[in-house]
């Protein structure tokens, strides 16, 4: 996979995680453990994106 393809794939995953986080936060009884996991995964992707874009 090309560098640009990987960046595009990660950006898409980042957007999907953001949507999942928003959906979870809208729930009356949001699952804090699920939110924490989703946010952790989103941050990991963001860090990888920054690293790839700097390359």
C-alpha positions as CSV (number, residue, x, y, z in Angstrom):
1,X,0.0,0.0,0.0
2,X,1.3,3.5,-0.8
3,X,2.0,6.1,1.8
4,X,-0.9,8.2,0.6
5,X,-3.2,5.2,0.7
6,X,-2.2,4.4,4.3
7,X,-2.8,8.0,5.3
8,X,-6.2,8.0,3.6
9,X,-7.2,4.7,5.3
10,X,-6.1,6.0,8.7
11,X,-8.0,9.3,8.2
12,X,-11.1,7.3,7.4
13,X,-10.7,5.2,10.5
14,X,-10.2,8.3,12.6
15,X,-13.5,9.8,11.3
16,X,-15.4,6.6,12.0
17,X,-14.1,6.5,15.5
18,X,-15.1,10.1,16.0
19,X,-18.6,9.2,14.9
20,X,-18.7,6.3,17.3
21,X,-17.5,8.5,20.2
22,X,-20.3,11.1,19.4
23,X,-22.9,8.3,19.3
24,X,-21.8,6.8,22.6
25,X,-21.7,10.2,24.3
26,X,-25.3,10.9,23.2
27,X,-26.6,7.8,24.9
28,X,-28.2,8.4,28.3
29,X,-26.0,5.9,30.1
30,X,-22.7,6.2,28.1
31,X,-20.3,3.3,28.7
32,X,-17.2,5.1,30.1
33,X,-14.9,2.2,29.4
34,X,-16.0,2.0,25.8
35,X,-15.5,5.7,25.4
36,X,-12.1,5.5,26.9
37,X,-11.1,2.7,24.5
38,X,-12.5,4.6,21.5
39,X,-10.7,7.7,22.4
40,X,-7.4,5.8,23.0
41,X,-7.7,4.2,19.6
42,X,-8.5,7.5,18.0
43,X,-5.4,9.1,19.6
44,X,-3.2,6.3,18.5
45,X,-4.4,6.7,14.9
46,X,-3.9,10.5,15.1
47,X,-0.3,10.0,16.3
48,X,0.4,7.5,13.4
49,X,-1.1,10.0,10.9
50,X,1.2,12.8,12.2
51,X,4.2,10.5,11.9
52,X,3.3,9.4,8.4
53,X,2.6,13.0,7.2
54,X,5.9,14.1,8.6
55,X,7.8,11.4,6.7
